[in-house]
């Protein structure tokens, strides 16, 4: 708190003091005593100015210490007793009000935290419950593969896969806040991770006659296998979503400036220039998403959040109507 601001707050006191001083001096000067009282007037003025200045300096010092202590307590989320100077009655009331407010805020935060944990538990239960019928549907499709219904079964399988991906996104979104509890850094082979994701989408590649080009992916990095698997699943699934039949998807690796770069490039519809800077925003679907009812705006948001938490940089390049390319950068530390 600046001293000038403090003086502005005390303007009422200063005005009262100087008005009182003026009338005191006036009374002394107009008194019926015949001798000159100029010396007494100067003495009264000097004493008044010294006392009011001393009062203001001490008050300013007390208030500054009080505000500094309160700021420190706010930063540490713990209000303590102000022991440097004993607070007066007014300051004690303010401190008690702040403590009561802090207590209410803690109660609200604890209540919301309990509610969040409860909702997360319900979400996890729902995800696991819905995974069971999804698995059963996939098993029924596998057991009833008849050539005459092959196209119909493939369509059903694709829709089931979309449901499964949507459920996975919801599950990972709910786990994002507690990422540190479910995080294990280990050596991960990128080619194995990518091929595992491709096997999941193999039927979609075949049925839509999408050409897949894989090159130079045999790199080992330090990361979390499960989260990394989800990241590549979202990126490859996203590429398939916007790639037309008979188009192609290329996944290849390079090493530049000490980083391993994994490129996922599709020859689909591309991303408009004005949307490029917002593709990783939560809920943002862009012009492509508005034309595609399957878009939720969650997939790429989760990819960016997870890359940041895993300390992997991600970048997107695109020319609308030609291609989209997502690049993940890994530290080449192994």
MOQUITA-V609864 format. One record per backbone hydrogen bond with DSSP energy under -1.0 kcal/mol. NH is the residue of the N-H (numbers start at 1). CO is the residue of the C=O. Records with the same first field share a line. If there is no record, write none. Layout:
NH: CO + CO
//
This chain:
6: 2
7: 3
8: 4
9: 5
10: 6
11: 8
14: 10
15: 11
16: 12
17: 13
18: 14
19: 15
20: 16
21: 17
22: 18
23: 19
24: 20
25: 21
26: 22
27: 23
28: 24
29: 25
30: 26
41: 37
42: 38
43: 39
44: 40
45: 41
46: 42
47: 43
48: 44
49: 45
50: 46
51: 47
52: 48
53: 49
54: 50
55: 51
56: 52
57: 53
58: 54
59: 55
60: 56
61: 57
62: 58
63: 59
64: 60
65: 61
66: 62
67: 63
68: 64
69: 65
70: 66
71: 67
72: 68
73: 69
74: 70
75: 71
76: 72
78: 73
83: 81
92: 88
93: 89
94: 90
95: 91
96: 92
97: 93
98: 94
99: 95
100: 96
101: 97
102: 98
103: 99
104: 100
105: 101
106: 102
107: 103
108: 104
109: 105
110: 106
111: 107
112: 108
113: 109
114: 110
115: 111
116: 112
117: 113
118: 114
119: 115
120: 116
121: 117
122: 118
123: 119
124: 120
125: 121
126: 122
127: 123
128: 124
129: 125
130: 126
131: 127
134: 130
135: 131
136: 132
137: 133
138: 134
139: 135
140: 136
141: 137
142: 138
143: 139
146: 144
149: 146
150: 147
153: 149
154: 150
155: 151
156: 152
157: 153
158: 154
159: 155
160: 156
161: 157
162: 158
163: 159
164: 160
165: 161
166: 162
167: 163
168: 164
169: 165
170: 166
171: 167
172: 168
173: 169
174: 170
175: 171
179: 176
181: 178
182: 179
186: 223
188: 221
190: 219
193: 189
194: 190
195: 191
196: 192
197: 193
198: 194
199: 195
200: 196
201: 197
205: 201
206: 202
207: 203
208: 204
209: 206
210: 205
211: 247
213: 249
215: 251
219: 217
221: 188
223: 186
228: 224
229: 225
230: 226
231: 227
232: 228
233: 229
234: 230
235: 231
236: 232
237: 233
238: 234
239: 235
240: 236
241: 237
242: 238
243: 240
246: 208
247: 244
249: 211
250: 265
251: 213
252: 263
253: 215
254: 261
256: 259
259: 256
260: 330
261: 254
262: 328
263: 252
264: 326
265: 250
266: 324
267: 248
269: 242
275: 272
278: 275
281: 278
283: 297
284: 281
289: 285
290: 286
295: 292
302: 298
303: 299
304: 300
305: 301
306: 302
307: 303
308: 304
309: 305
310: 306
312: 307
315: 327
317: 325
319: 323
321: 269
322: 319
323: 319
324: 266
325: 317
326: 264
327: 315
328: 262
329: 313
330: 260
332: 258
333: 331
//
